[in-house]
C-alpha cells in the first residue's frame, strides 16, 4: 500500500478515536493518538496472516478498536458503544473483541505474553512473528526487562518489541519520573537489536517494523502524545481526558483536514 494511503487511514482512525472518546466521555486519547501510525503500519502493511499482536499499553484500546474495525473485524458502527454499559469494546481490550488475542491493561506484562507467543510460533515451525506495542512509561516495570532477557535467551528472532516513545506518562515527563535514556542501549544490552525511527513517518515505520534480524528487535518509535491537533499535542493532561464540546470541534477539524476529503476511509 502506498505510504500516503497509510497516512490517510491513520488520520481517519484518529478521527474515529475522537468520536469514541467524545461519545463515551472517557478514554485515553493522548496515547491512542501517539500510537495510531504504528498500529496502521502494522495492521495494514507489515503484519502477515498468522502473525500475533499484543497491545501491552492496553489503556489505549480505542486506537486498536478503531484499526480493527477499519480492517473489517467488526462494523464501524460498533465503535460508538466504546466504554458503555454492556459493550464488548471496554476501556481495555479483551478476547471478546474480534482480532484481540489477549486481555491487557496491567502494564508491564505484554512483552512476556509476546515472548510466549513468539516461542510458540517457533515450536510450531512457522515463520510468523509476534509484535508487542508498549508505552514508554511502561518501561519502568521490571517485568518488561525479565521478558526481554527471556526473549534473548530463547533467541526469538521472530519477536518485535515496539515502544511508543512519546516522552510523557500520566504524571508528566518520563525522564523526570523514571529516566529511560539511553533506551536503545538498554535493549541492546538485553540482547535485542534496537531500531530507532520517527513514529509518525510511515516510511520509517514500515522499514523498521519489517526488519528481520537474527535476534529480537526493539523498535523505538519517537512520537508525540496527542498527535494531530494543537489541542492535545504533547500535553500530559490528555493522557486520560474527554474533550469539551469546543475542544471536540477544534480537534475534529484538525483531523478532518488530514483525511481524504474529510470522509470515511476503510481499507481491508
Secondary structure, DSSP 8 states (H G I E B T S, - for coil): --HHHHHHHHHHHHHHHHHHHHHHT---HHHHHHHHHHHHHIIIII--TT-EEEESSGGGHHHHHHHHHHTTSS-GGGGGGTTSTT-SS-SS--TTSTT--S---STT-HHHHHHHHHHHHHHTT----EEEEEESGGGGSHHHHHHHHHHHHTT-TTEEEEEEE-SEETTEEHHHHS---SHHHHHHHTT-EEEEEETT-HHHHHHHHH---SS-EEEEEE--TTTT-TTTTT-GGGSS----HHHHHHHHHHHHTTSGGGS-----
